Amino acid sequence: MSPNPVGMSLLAQYAVIGVVLLISVLVVFRKLAPKVSNRWLAAASISLSRPERAGWLRGLGRRIQPKQATGDCSDGCSTCGACGTKPPAAAKTEAMPLEFRSRAK
């Protein structure tokens, strides 16, 4: 028996939809829970970067390693709590004239 071309096409469509869905879930997870995702990426990176792993796995481990905060208060990491809050922006103090309009009856 030859494979059904319609069935294979449908299977390929489901595979593509599954990959797109998985990528979108990962992106949303990284946006909504950045600290948790960075911890998970760091753990996976450490696991993949072991010397007994294959070279391509060690390269993947280095590639997925999360970026570290520079320790500079301008990087916006807010992990140490030492930066404090940003000063509020200066409010506009210009006077705005009032306009009175008569109601139409």
N, C-alpha and C positions, 0 to 999 in steps of 0.2 A: 504494500500500500504506500502511496505517496502522501506526504504531509499535505494537509489542507491549507492552501495559501491564504484563505480568508481567516482561518484560525490563527495562523502565524502572524498575520497582519494585526489582528486584534490583540494578540499577546504582546507584540511590539508596542502597540499603542498604550496598553496597560503598564508596560515597563517604563516607558517615557513619562507617563503621568505620575507613576510612583516616584521616579527620580526627582521630578520637578516638585512634587509635594514634599518630599524629604528635604530638599534644599530650602524650600520656603519655610518649613518648620524650624530648621536650624537657624536661619536668618532671624526669624521672629524671636526664637529663644535667646539668641545672642543680644538682641536689642532689649528684651524685657528682663533678662537676668544676666547681666554682664559679669558679675563677680563669680557666680556659680559656673558659668560657661568657661571663664578663664581658669578656674580651679580644675575643671574637668579636662581642658586642653593641656594644662600643665602636667596633670597626672598621666595623660595619654602620651605626651611628649617625652616624659621621663621614662615611661615604659618602652617606648619605641626607640629611644636613644641608647639603649644598653649596648655594650661592646659585642655581645654575642649575637646580636641581630644582624640581618643582612644589610648591606650598604644602602640599598634603596629605602629600607625601613628606617634606618638612622637618619637619612636625608629627609624623609617625611616627618620624623620626630622633630628635627630642627626647624622644619618649615612651619609646623603647626604650633610651635612654642609661642605663647602669648607675649606681646610686647610688655616690657617692664616699665613702670613709672620712673621718670628720671629723678624724682625727688625735688624737682623744681616746682614752686608754687604756681607757675604759669601753665603746667601741663594739664591741670583740671582733673587730676585723678581723685582727689578728696578721700584718699584711703587712710591718711594718717590723722586727719582732723586738725592739723596744726596750721593750716592755711587760713582758717577763719572764714568769715563770710565776705563776699565782695561788697564794696561800698555801693550804696544805692546811686542810681544815675541822677544827675541834677535835674530837678523838676523845672518845667518851664514856668516862669513867673510873669510872663507877658499878660497885660490886662486885655481882656476881650470885651468889646463893647456889646451891650444888650440892644437888641432890635425889637421894638414893639410894633405889632401889626394889628390893625383893627379887624375884628371878625366880620365876615360878610354875612348879612342877614337875608 
